[in-house]
Amino acid sequence: MKRKSTGEYPDNWVEIAKAVKDAASWKCVRCSKLHDPVNGYTLTVHHLDIDPSNCAWWNIPALCQRCHLHIQGKVIMERFYMFEHSTWFKPYLAGYYAKQKGWVETKDYRQSLIDFPVEQAVRELDMLIIAVKENLTPVRGTGHFEEVW
């Protein structure tokens, strides 16, 4: 089944895309190639959930055009994966799961960096994976889950 984009790009998309590329030091977060259009490594910003209005940091990695095209049809954020995730993907997945568990609501790039910083996403990833897999409710910042009776 072919997935289709939903939503519209925000008016400040050019500014957001530049900020994402700046944060990645103008390198692809997947293959680490520098932005080099002459040699086929044009840096792009990909919406993992295919919603251009969702500009939370965990939804918009900086990817070279090759990696962007490689993962575009393969990464489906709604799918639970039974295998270990690639290192580059883990923070984005943590952010997505945090949103699924109600820890964060924003689609705004800058606000998402405040509400759920990348460093926190990395720390909380294992707990969020268990929460999603076992349908538990994680208590943010504690390493514990809400008790279910």
N, C-alpha and C positions, 0 to 999 in steps of 0.2 A: 504494500500500500504506500503510495507516494504521499509524503507529508508536505503541507503547504504553509507558507508563512501566514501569521496572523498579526494584526496590529499594524501600526505605522511608525516609521522612524521619528524620533523627537526632533524638534526644530534645531536643537543644538548637537545633532549627531556628529557633525564634523569635529567639534570641540571634544566630544566624548571619545570618538575614535582616536584622536591624537593623544588624549590623556592615557588611554589604554596602551597605545604603542609606546608612549614615553615611560609608563610604569614597567613595561617589558624591556626597556632599554633598546627598543627597535629591533628585537630579536623574536623569532617564533618561540612560543612557550613549549611547543612540542619537540621540534628538532634543533632548536637553538641557532638556526641560521639567521644571520643579519639581514635586514631589509636590503635586497640587492636585485632590483628589477631587471638589470641587464642580464643576470645569470639565472633568471626565473624564480627569484625568491621575493616577490612583492608581498609586503606585510599587509595583512587584512585583519578585520575584526569580525569574528563569527558569533552569531547568536545561537547558542547551543540548543535553546528550546524553540528555535525558529520564530520567536516573537520579537520583531524589531523594536517594539515599545519597551521591552524588558532590558534595561541597560544596567542592571545590578552587576557588579564586578564578576560575580560567579557565573554569569551567563555570557560574558563577552571576552573570551580569550583572544590575544593577539596571535594569529597564525599566519605563516607564509601561505601563499596561494596554493602550493602543493599540498600542505597538510590540511588546509581548509577543505579542499576538494576531496582529500582522502577520507576525512572523518565525517563529512557532511551527511552522508546517507547512513553512516554506521552508528553514530552516537545518538542515542535516543534517551533523553534525560529521564523519561518516565519509566524506563525499563530497569529492573533490578538485575545487576550482573552477578553471576555466581563466581567469577574469577577475580583475581587481584587486579586492581586498576593500575594503569600507568601512572608513574610519579607525577607527570605534568598535570594529569586530570584530577588528582585527588582534591586539591583545594576547591576546584569548581564544583565537584560532586558534593563536598561538604556544605558549600553555600546553598546548593540546590536542596539538599536534604534539610538544612536548617530552615529554609523557606517552607518546605513541606510540613515541618513539625511546628510551624507557627512562631519560630524565634525571630524572624524578620519578615517584613511585608513590602519593603520598598522596591521599586524598579529603577530608582535613580542611582546613577553611578556613584556620585560623591557621597550620598547618604548611605549607600550600602557599605562603603569603606569604613564608615563610622559605626554603623549598626552591627556589623559582623566582619571585623578586620580579617585579612588573609591569615595572619598569624593565629588567630583564634580558630579559624576554620581548620587549619592543619592540626591544632591540638584536639579539637572536638570530633575529628573525622571518624575514628573507630567507634565512638559512642553513637554517632549518628547512623552509621551503617547498621549497627545492632538494632537501633531503634526502628529503622525502616524495615529491616528483615523480620524482626519479631513483633512488629506493630506495637512498640512501647513508646511511652512519652518521656523523653529525656528532660532532666532539669538542667537548664543551661548553666555552665560553669562549675558544676558539682561532680561530674563523673557518675551521677546516679540517675535512676529512673523513678518516675512517680509510681507509688505502690498501687497495685490493682487488686481489689478484693472481690 
